[in-house]
Amino acid sequence: MKDYNINELVGSIDFNSNKFNDIGNGILLTNKEIEVLDRYNIPYKNCTSLKEIIYQVEEIIADMDIVDEELDYISDTISERDYYQNTNK
């Protein structure tokens, strides 16, 4: 059986990227999402809903020749969160 250094494993986990921040209007975004949105100068702080942020991201993606994987990924994660938060069950 292989021994693992627990301190090393726990130390290598990035807990901060997926931490949620309330950016206003009850909108929650992770640190990673905010980082990518900032990189593309997407004005998420002016948005009033997740749908509006998704629209802004999709506009940037539509104008790109090659889609950035991180931008596409955060579009998907925000869309999924919006679906689960705002769909009547």
N, CA, C and O atoms as a GROMACS GRO file, in nm:
protein
  356
    1MET      N    1   0.084  -0.118   0.000
    1MET     CA    2   0.000   0.000   0.000
    1MET      C    3   0.089   0.124   0.000
    1MET      O    4   0.188   0.131   0.072
    2LYS      N    5   0.052   0.221  -0.082
    2LYS     CA    6   0.131   0.343  -0.094
    2LYS      C    7   0.095   0.441   0.016
    2LYS      O    8  -0.023   0.459   0.047
    3ASP      N    9   0.196   0.504   0.076
    3ASP     CA   10   0.174   0.606   0.177
    3ASP      C   11   0.160   0.741   0.109
    3ASP      O   12   0.230   0.771   0.012
    4TYR      N   13   0.069   0.822   0.160
    4TYR     CA   14   0.047   0.956   0.107
    4TYR      C   15   0.077   1.058   0.215
    4TYR      O   16   0.046   1.038   0.332
    5ASN      N   17   0.135   1.168   0.173
    5ASN     CA   18   0.161   1.278   0.265
    5ASN      C   19   0.035   1.366   0.265
    5ASN      O   20   0.013   1.444   0.173
    6ILE      N   21  -0.045   1.352   0.369
    6ILE     CA   22  -0.173   1.423   0.377
    6ILE      C   23  -0.152   1.574   0.374
    6ILE      O   24  -0.226   1.645   0.307
    7ASN      N   25  -0.054   1.623   0.446
    7ASN     CA   26  -0.029   1.768   0.450
    7ASN      C   27   0.005   1.821   0.310
    7ASN      O   28  -0.038   1.930   0.273
    8GLU      N   29   0.081   1.744   0.235
    8GLU     CA   30   0.116   1.786   0.099
    8GLU      C   31  -0.007   1.784   0.009
    8GLU      O   32  -0.027   1.875  -0.071
    9LEU      N   33  -0.088   1.681   0.021
    9LEU     CA   34  -0.209   1.671  -0.061
    9LEU      C   35  -0.307   1.784  -0.030
    9LEU      O   36  -0.360   1.847  -0.121
   10VAL      N   37  -0.332   1.809   0.097
   10VAL     CA   38  -0.424   1.915   0.137
   10VAL      C   39  -0.368   2.051   0.098
   10VAL      O   40  -0.442   2.140   0.058
   11GLY      N   41  -0.237   2.066   0.110
   11GLY     CA   42  -0.173   2.192   0.074
   11GLY      C   43  -0.181   2.222  -0.074
   11GLY      O   44  -0.172   2.339  -0.114
   12SER      N   45  -0.197   2.121  -0.156
   12SER     CA   46  -0.201   2.143  -0.301
   12SER      C   47  -0.343   2.169  -0.352
   12SER      O   48  -0.360   2.200  -0.470
   13ILE      N   49  -0.443   2.156  -0.267
   13ILE     CA   50  -0.582   2.180  -0.308
   13ILE      C   51  -0.610   2.330  -0.309
   13ILE      O   52  -0.579   2.401  -0.213
   14ASP      N   53  -0.669   2.377  -0.416
   14ASP     CA   54  -0.702   2.520  -0.428
   14ASP      C   55  -0.846   2.540  -0.379
   14ASP      O   56  -0.942   2.518  -0.453
   15PHE      N   57  -0.858   2.583  -0.255
   15PHE     CA   58  -0.989   2.607  -0.197
   15PHE      C   59  -1.044   2.744  -0.235
   15PHE      O   60  -1.165   2.766  -0.228
   16ASN      N   61  -0.959   2.834  -0.275
   16ASN     CA   62  -0.998   2.973  -0.298
   16ASN      C   63  -1.069   2.994  -0.432
   16ASN      O   64  -1.158   3.079  -0.440
   17SER      N   65  -1.032   2.921  -0.537
   17SER     CA   66  -1.089   2.944  -0.670
   17SER      C   67  -1.240   2.923  -0.675
   17SER      O   68  -1.310   2.993  -0.748
   18ASN      N   69  -1.290   2.829  -0.598
   18ASN     CA   70  -1.433   2.798  -0.602
   18ASN      C   71  -1.512   2.862  -0.489
   18ASN      O   72  -1.627   2.826  -0.466
   19LYS      N   73  -1.451   2.956  -0.420
   19LYS     CA   74  -1.520   3.028  -0.314
   19LYS      C   75  -1.615   3.130  -0.377
   19LYS      O   76  -1.576   3.204  -0.467
   20PHE      N   77  -1.738   3.132  -0.328
   20PHE     CA   78  -1.837   3.225  -0.382
   20PHE      C   79  -1.825   3.362  -0.319
   20PHE      O   80  -1.793   3.377  -0.201
   21ASN      N   81  -1.850   3.464  -0.402
   21ASN     CA   82  -1.855   3.603  -0.358
   21ASN      C   83  -1.986   3.663  -0.405
   21ASN      O   84  -2.028   3.642  -0.518
   22ASP      N   85  -2.050   3.739  -0.317
   22ASP     CA   86  -2.172   3.811  -0.353
   22ASP      C   87  -2.128   3.941  -0.418
   22ASP      O   88  -2.070   4.027  -0.352
   23ILE      N   89  -2.157   3.955  -0.548
   23ILE     CA   90  -2.115   4.076  -0.620
   23ILE      C   91  -2.225   4.182  -0.620
   23ILE      O   92  -2.209   4.287  -0.682
   24GLY      N   93  -2.333   4.157  -0.552
   24GLY     CA   94  -2.445   4.250  -0.546
   24GLY      C   95  -2.568   4.190  -0.612
   24GLY      O   96  -2.557   4.098  -0.693
   25ASN      N   97  -2.683   4.242  -0.578
   25ASN     CA   98  -2.811   4.195  -0.631
   25ASN      C   99  -2.832   4.046  -0.606
   25ASN      O  100  -2.909   3.982  -0.677
   26GLY      N  101  -2.764   3.991  -0.506
   26GLY     CA  102  -2.780   3.849  -0.476
   26GLY      C  103  -2.711   3.757  -0.574
   26GLY      O  104  -2.736   3.636  -0.573
   27ILE      N  105  -2.625   3.811  -0.660
   27ILE     CA  106  -2.553   3.732  -0.758
   27ILE      C  107  -2.426   3.677  -0.695
   27ILE      O  108  -2.346   3.752  -0.638
   28LEU      N  109  -2.408   3.547  -0.705
   28LEU     CA  110  -2.290   3.481  -0.652
   28LEU      C  111  -2.202   3.432  -0.766
   28LEU      O  112  -2.250   3.362  -0.856
   29LEU      N  113  -2.075   3.467  -0.762
   29LEU     CA  114  -1.977   3.419  -0.859
   29LEU      C  115  -1.856   3.368  -0.782
   29LEU      O  116  -1.822   3.418  -0.675
   30THR      N  117  -1.791   3.266  -0.839
   30THR     CA  118  -1.670   3.215  -0.776
   30THR      C  119  -1.552   3.308  -0.808
   30THR      O  120  -1.559   3.388  -0.902
   31ASN      N  121  -1.447   3.296  -0.730
   31ASN     CA  122  -1.326   3.374  -0.756
   31ASN      C  123  -1.273   3.347  -0.895
   31ASN      O  124  -1.227   3.439  -0.963
   32LYS      N  125  -1.278   3.222  -0.939
   32LYS     CA  126  -1.229   3.186  -1.073
   32LYS      C  127  -1.314   3.253  -1.181
   32LYS      O  128  -1.260   3.305  -1.279
   33GLU      N  129  -1.446   3.252  -1.164
   33GLU     CA  130  -1.534   3.317  -1.261
   33GLU      C  131  -1.505   3.466  -1.268
   33GLU      O  132  -1.498   3.524  -1.377
   34ILE      N  133  -1.487   3.528  -1.153
   34ILE     CA  134  -1.456   3.672  -1.148
   34ILE      C  135  -1.324   3.699  -1.218
   34ILE      O  136  -1.312   3.796  -1.293
   35GLU      N  137  -1.224   3.616  -1.194
   35GLU     CA  138  -1.093   3.632  -1.257
   35GLU      C  139  -1.104   3.629  -1.409
   35GLU      O  140  -1.046   3.713  -1.478
   36VAL      N  141  -1.179   3.534  -1.462
   36VAL     CA  142  -1.194   3.521  -1.608
   36VAL      C  143  -1.277   3.637  -1.663
   36VAL      O  144  -1.244   3.693  -1.768
   37LEU      N  145  -1.383   3.673  -1.595
   37LEU     CA  146  -1.466   3.786  -1.640
   37LEU      C  147  -1.384   3.915  -1.642
   37LEU      O  148  -1.396   3.995  -1.734
   38ASP      N  149  -1.301   3.936  -1.540
   38ASP     CA  150  -1.215   4.054  -1.537
   38ASP      C  151  -1.115   4.052  -1.652
   38ASP      O  152  -1.088   4.156  -1.713
   39ARG      N  153  -1.060   3.936  -1.682
   39ARG     CA  154  -0.962   3.923  -1.790
   39ARG      C  155  -1.020   3.968  -1.924
   39ARG      O  156  -0.950   4.025  -2.006
   40TYR      N  157  -1.148   3.942  -1.945
   40TYR     CA  158  -1.215   3.979  -2.070
   40TYR      C  159  -1.293   4.110  -2.059
   40TYR      O  160  -1.370   4.144  -2.149
   41ASN      N  161  -1.273   4.182  -1.950
   41ASN     CA  162  -1.339   4.311  -1.928
   41ASN      C  163  -1.490   4.302  -1.943
   41ASN      O  164  -1.554   4.392  -1.999
   42ILE      N  165  -1.547   4.195  -1.891
   42ILE     CA  166  -1.692   4.178  -1.894
   42ILE      C  167  -1.750   4.248  -1.772
   42ILE      O  168  -1.713   4.216  -1.659
   43PRO      N  169  -1.840   4.344  -1.792
   43PRO     CA  170  -1.891   4.427  -1.683
   43PRO      C  171  -1.996   4.357  -1.596
   43PRO      O  172  -2.111   4.400  -1.589
   44TYR      N  173  -1.955   4.248  -1.531
   44TYR     CA  174  -2.048   4.168  -1.451
   44TYR      C  175  -2.104   4.244  -1.332
   44TYR      O  176  -2.214   4.212  -1.285
   45LYS      N  177  -2.033   4.344  -1.282
   45LYS     CA  178  -2.081   4.420  -1.166
   45LYS      C  179  -2.202   4.506  -1.201
   45LYS      O  180  -2.278   4.546  -1.113
   46ASN      N  181  -2.220   4.535  -1.330
   46ASN     CA  182  -2.334   4.614  -1.375
   46ASN      C  183  -2.455   4.527  -1.406
   46ASN      O  184  -2.563   4.580  -1.434
   47CYS      N  185  -2.440   4.397  -1.401
   47CYS     CA  186  -2.548   4.304  -1.436
   47CYS      C  187  -2.640   4.284  -1.317
   47CYS      O  188  -2.599   4.293  -1.201
   48THR      N  189  -2.766   4.256  -1.348
   48THR     CA  190  -2.866   4.237  -1.242
   48THR      C  191  -2.910   4.092  -1.228
   48THR      O  192  -2.990   4.060  -1.140
   49SER      N  193  -2.857   4.004  -1.314
   49SER     CA  194  -2.893   3.862  -1.305
   49SER      C  195  -2.782   3.778  -1.368
   49SER      O  196  -2.697   3.828  -1.442
   50LEU      N  197  -2.785   3.650  -1.336
   50LEU     CA  198  -2.690   3.557  -1.398
   50LEU      C  199  -2.713   3.550  -1.548
   50LEU      O  200  -2.618   3.538  -1.625
   51LYS      N  201  -2.839   3.558  -1.591
   51LYS     CA  202  -2.870   3.554  -1.734
   51LYS      C  203  -2.802   3.669  -1.808
   51LYS      O  204  -2.755   3.652  -1.920
   52GLU      N  205  -2.799   3.784  -1.746
   52GLU     CA  206  -2.735   3.900  -1.807
   52GLU      C  207  -2.583   3.878  -1.820
   52GLU      O  208  -2.523   3.915  -1.921
   53ILE      N  209  -2.523   3.817  -1.719
   53ILE     CA  210  -2.380   3.785  -1.726
   53ILE      C  211  -2.355   3.683  -1.837
   53ILE      O  212  -2.260   3.697  -1.914
   54ILE      N  213  -2.440   3.582  -1.844
   54ILE     CA  214  -2.427   3.480  -1.949
   54ILE      C  215  -2.435   3.546  -2.087
   54ILE      O  216  -2.357   3.513  -2.176
   55TYR      N  217  -2.529   3.638  -2.103
   55TYR     CA  218  -2.544   3.710  -2.230
   55TYR      C  219  -2.414   3.784  -2.265
   55TYR      O  220  -2.368   3.778  -2.379
   56GLN      N  221  -2.356   3.853  -2.168
   56GLN     CA  222  -2.231   3.927  -2.190
   56GLN      C  223  -2.118   3.832  -2.232
   56GLN      O  224  -2.042   3.862  -2.324
   57VAL      N  225  -2.108   3.718  -2.164
   57VAL     CA  226  -2.005   3.619  -2.196
   57VAL      C  227  -2.026   3.564  -2.336
   57VAL      O  228  -1.931   3.552  -2.414
   58GLU      N  229  -2.150   3.531  -2.369
   58GLU     CA  230  -2.180   3.474  -2.500
   58GLU      C  231  -2.153   3.574  -2.612
   58GLU      O  232  -2.115   3.534  -2.722
   59GLU      N  233  -2.171   3.703  -2.585
   59GLU     CA  234  -2.138   3.806  -2.685
   59GLU      C  235  -1.988   3.806  -2.714
   59GLU      O  236  -1.946   3.818  -2.829
   60ILE      N  237  -1.907   3.793  -2.609
   60ILE     CA  238  -1.762   3.788  -2.627
   60ILE      C  239  -1.724   3.662  -2.704
   60ILE      O  240  -1.643   3.667  -2.797
   61ILE      N  241  -1.781   3.548  -2.666
   61ILE     CA  242  -1.751   3.422  -2.733
   61ILE      C  243  -1.788   3.430  -2.881
   61ILE      O  244  -1.713   3.380  -2.966
   62ALA      N  245  -1.901   3.490  -2.913
   62ALA     CA  246  -1.946   3.500  -3.052
   62ALA      C  247  -1.848   3.582  -3.137
   62ALA      O  248  -1.836   3.559  -3.257
   63ASP      N  249  -1.779   3.678  -3.074
   63ASP     CA  250  -1.686   3.764  -3.148
   63ASP      C  251  -1.545   3.706  -3.159
   63ASP      O  252  -1.460   3.764  -3.226
   64MET      N  253  -1.520   3.592  -3.095
   64MET     CA  254  -1.386   3.534  -3.094
   64MET      C  255  -1.367   3.437  -3.210
   64MET      O  256  -1.460   3.369  -3.252
   65ASP      N  257  -1.244   3.433  -3.261
   65ASP     CA  258  -1.210   3.335  -3.363
   65ASP      C  259  -1.190   3.198  -3.299
   65ASP      O  260  -1.240   3.097  -3.349
   66ILE      N  261  -1.116   3.196  -3.188
   66ILE     CA  262  -1.091   3.074  -3.113
   66ILE      C  263  -1.145   3.095  -2.973
   66ILE      O  264  -1.110   3.192  -2.907
   67VAL      N  265  -1.230   3.005  -2.928
   67VAL     CA  266  -1.294   3.019  -2.798
   67VAL      C  267  -1.198   2.978  -2.687
   67VAL      O  268  -1.140   2.869  -2.692
   68ASP      N  269  -1.182   3.065  -2.589
   68ASP     CA  270  -1.101   3.034  -2.472
   68ASP      C  271  -1.175   2.931  -2.389
   68ASP      O  272  -1.293   2.950  -2.357
   69GLU      N  273  -1.107   2.823  -2.354
   69GLU     CA  274  -1.172   2.714  -2.279
   69GLU      C  275  -1.223   2.760  -2.144
   69GLU      O  276  -1.330   2.717  -2.100
   70GLU      N  277  -1.148   2.847  -2.076
   70GLU     CA  278  -1.194   2.896  -1.945
   70GLU      C  279  -1.320   2.979  -1.958
   70GLU      O  280  -1.411   2.967  -1.876
   71LEU      N  281  -1.326   3.064  -2.059
   71LEU     CA  282  -1.444   3.147  -2.080
   71LEU      C  283  -1.565   3.060  -2.112
   71LEU      O  284  -1.674   3.084  -2.060
   72ASP      N  285  -1.546   2.960  -2.195
   72ASP     CA  286  -1.654   2.867  -2.227
   72ASP      C  287  -1.698   2.789  -2.103
   72ASP      O  288  -1.817   2.767  -2.082
   73TYR      N  289  -1.600   2.748  -2.022
   73TYR     CA  290  -1.631   2.673  -1.900
   73TYR      C  291  -1.712   2.758  -1.801
   73TYR      O  292  -1.809   2.708  -1.744
   74ILE      N  293  -1.673   2.883  -1.780
   74ILE     CA  294  -1.749   2.964  -1.684
   74ILE      C  295  -1.887   2.998  -1.738
   74ILE      O  296  -1.982   3.013  -1.660
   75SER      N  297  -1.900   3.009  -1.869
   75SER     CA  298  -2.033   3.027  -1.927
   75SER      C  299  -2.122   2.909  -1.892
   75SER      O  300  -2.238   2.926  -1.855
   76ASP      N  301  -2.066   2.789  -1.903
   76ASP     CA  302  -2.141   2.668  -1.869
   76ASP      C  303  -2.176   2.662  -1.720
   76ASP      O  304  -2.288   2.628  -1.684
   77THR      N  305  -2.078   2.694  -1.634
   77THR     CA  306  -2.104   2.682  -1.490
   77THR      C  307  -2.206   2.786  -1.443
   77THR      O  308  -2.290   2.757  -1.359
   78ILE      N  309  -2.197   2.908  -1.497
   78ILE     CA  310  -2.294   3.011  -1.460
   78ILE      C  311  -2.432   2.974  -1.513
   78ILE      O  312  -2.532   2.994  -1.444
   79SER      N  313  -2.438   2.921  -1.634
   79SER     CA  314  -2.567   2.878  -1.692
   79SER      C  315  -2.630   2.768  -1.608
   79SER      O  316  -2.751   2.769  -1.583
   80GLU      N  317  -2.549   2.674  -1.565
   80GLU     CA  318  -2.601   2.564  -1.483
   80GLU      C  319  -2.652   2.615  -1.349
   80GLU      O  320  -2.758   2.574  -1.302
   81ARG      N  321  -2.576   2.706  -1.287
   81ARG     CA  322  -2.619   2.763  -1.159
   81ARG      C  323  -2.750   2.840  -1.176
   81ARG      O  324  -2.841   2.829  -1.094
   82ASP      N  325  -2.759   2.917  -1.285
   82ASP     CA  326  -2.882   2.992  -1.312
   82ASP      C  327  -3.000   2.898  -1.328
   82ASP      O  328  -3.109   2.925  -1.277
   83TYR      N  329  -2.979   2.790  -1.400
   83TYR     CA  330  -3.086   2.692  -1.420
   83TYR      C  331  -3.136   2.638  -1.287
   83TYR      O  332  -3.257   2.637  -1.262
   84TYR      N  333  -3.045   2.594  -1.202
   84TYR     CA  334  -3.087   2.532  -1.075
   84TYR      C  335  -3.143   2.634  -0.976
   84TYR      O  336  -3.226   2.598  -0.893
   85GLN      N  337  -3.099   2.759  -0.983
   85GLN     CA  338  -3.150   2.860  -0.891
   85GLN      C  339  -3.286   2.917  -0.937
   85GLN      O  340  -3.367   2.958  -0.854
   86ASN      N  341  -3.309   2.919  -1.066
   86ASN     CA  342  -3.424   2.992  -1.116
   86ASN      C  343  -3.527   2.910  -1.192
   86ASN      O  344  -3.618   2.966  -1.254
   87THR      N  345  -3.515   2.779  -1.187
   87THR     CA  346  -3.614   2.693  -1.252
   87THR      C  347  -3.711   2.641  -1.147
   87THR      O  348  -3.671   2.589  -1.043
   88ASN      N  349  -3.839   2.655  -1.176
   88ASN     CA  350  -3.940   2.600  -1.084
   88ASN      C  351  -3.934   2.450  -1.086
   88ASN      O  352  -3.929   2.388  -1.192
   89LYS      N  353  -3.934   2.393  -0.967
   89LYS     CA  354  -3.923   2.247  -0.957
   89LYS      C  355  -4.054   2.188  -0.912
   89LYS      O  356  -4.065   2.067  -0.898
   0.00000   0.00000   0.00000
